[in-house]
């Protein structure tokens, strides 16, 4: 019996992630992807109208997974800095568990792909930075604390540190864990980041 449409779409996305993980230097074509899934190219196009749409669907999956969990984190009772740390640990952990998707988010797997795919990845990271900014602004209202540099710069610093860990992991072919050493690095980042709000 033919597989339900949603199952086949998921199978295609899993196959793409596996190909990204296994052969980052090989250009992925719809023909190769169809062969990996075990269907014809025509069958592939019944689920996705183009290779670009498949990449976008994988980015959508990443965004939905990450931000649904971020919502749970931000609903917990915790300090702003702990919330930021948990958000970034979530992203680092996601990248550690999904190396194929991580190559996509890192950008290396997008060489030759249309600009709009690159923009979708950029939007995901922009959303993360916005979440960090919102959380840091809440520290002033709820904890009486303010960042010593601008909130935008503080959020940018936090995200840059996490992105750096992701880049190092990709560069090492994932031999270097994205989360290794993060606890100590995070402690250094936030050591003198906040000060009491002036009365």
N, C-alpha and C positions, 0 to 999 in steps of 0.2 A: 504494500500500500504506500502511496506517496506520503511524504512527511508533511505535517501541517506547516503553513507558510511561516509562522513565527519561529518554529523549530529550525527550519531551513535557513532563515535569516541569521539566527544565532549561530548556526553551524558555520556559515560563511564568515561571520565576524571572528569566531574562534580560530578558523583556518587562517585568516589574515593575520591575527595576532601571533599565531604560531610561526608563520612565514617570516614575519618581522623579527621575531626572536631568533630564529634559526639562521637566516641569511640576510643580514642587514645590507650587505654589499650588492645583493642581487635585485635588479629592478623587478618589481612585482607587476605582472600583467594579469588581465582578466583571464587569459587562457591558462596561466599557471595556477591562478586561484581556483578556477573551475576544476582543474585537474586535482588539486589538493582536496577539494570538497567531494569530488567524484561525480560531478554533474557537467553538463555541456555549458558552453558560454551562454547559449540562448536561455538556459534554465537560470543561470546567474542573473541575467538581465531581467528576468521576470520578478526578481526580488529587489534588485537595485538597478536603476537606469544607467549608472556609470560607475567607474572605479572611484571617482571623486565622492560619490554618494556613499560608497562603502567606507571610505576613510572617515567621512563626516559622521556616519553612524557609529563608528568606533569611538570617535571623540565625544559624541553625544552620550554613549554608554559611560565613558569615563566621567564626564561632567555630572551625569545623574547619580552615579554611584558615590562620587566624592561629596557632592553638595547635599545629598539626602542624609549622609552621615554627619556632615558639618552642622546641619540643622539640629540634630540630636545633641551634639557637643555644645552648641551655643545655648541650648535650653537648660543645661546643667547649671547648678549654683557653684561658681568658681571665680577665681580672680581673672582679670582680663589677660594677664600674661600666661596663666595656665591654659586659658582657652586658646590663645594664639599657638602655644606649644602643641596642644592636642590637635589642632587643625593641621599644623605642619607635619606632625608625626603621622597623621592619617594619610597625608599626601605621600610622604616618604615610604610609608608601609605599603600603600597601594602600588607605588612604582616598583618596590622590591618584589611584590607578588606577581606583577604583570610586566615582565621585561619587554615583551613585544609592544605593548601599548606605550611603555616608557620610551622606546625608540621613536614612536610617533610623537609623543608630547615633547621630547627633546628636540625634534625637528630634523634629525639626521635622515629619517626614513621618508621625509617629504620632499627630497630633492627632485625637481622636475614636476612636482604636483602644482595645481593651480593656486593662485594667491589666496583664494577664499578658504582653502584648507588651512593654510598657514594662519590666516586671520582667525579661524575658529579656535586653533590652539592658543593664540594670543588672547582671545576673549576669555578662555578658561582661566589663564593665569591672571588676567585683569580682574576677574571675579574673585579670585583668591585674595588678591591684594586689597580689593575693596572690603572684603570680609574682615581682614586684619585691621584695616583703618577703622571700620565701624566698632570693632571690639576695643581698640585702643581709645577711641573717643568715649566709650562707655566707662572706662576706668576713671575718667575725670568726674563723671556724674555719680558713679556708684561707689568709688573707692577714694575719691579725693586725690587722685594721682594724675600727673601729666607727664608726657614724654619730654625728655630734655632737648631732643631735636623735633622737628615738625612731625606730626602724625604720619604724613605722607612719606617722609624720609624713613621713619621708624618701620613702617609697614614694608617699604621697599627693601630695607636692610634685612628684615626677617625672611622675606620671600627670596631675596638673592642668595641668602645662606642655604636655604632649602634647595633652590635650583642648582646651586653649586654642588651640593651632595649628589643630586640626580645626574648632573653632567659627569662627575667623577665616576659614578657607578657605570654609566653607559660607556665611558672611555675605557674602563677596565674590563669591558665585556661582562659586566655584572659579577666579577670576582670580588669587587669592593662593594660592600653593602651600603645602601643609601642611608641607613639608620645608624651605622657604626660611628661611635664618637659623638653622635648628635647631642646627647644629654650634656656633656661637658661643653660642647660648642655653644649650645643654647644658654647655658649658665653664663658664659662670657659675653654673649650678645646682650643679655638683659641685665648684667651686673650693675650698670650705672645708667640704665635707660630711663627710669622713672624718677620723678621727684614729687613731693607734695604740692598740691595746687596752692598757690599763694592765697592767703586769707583775704 
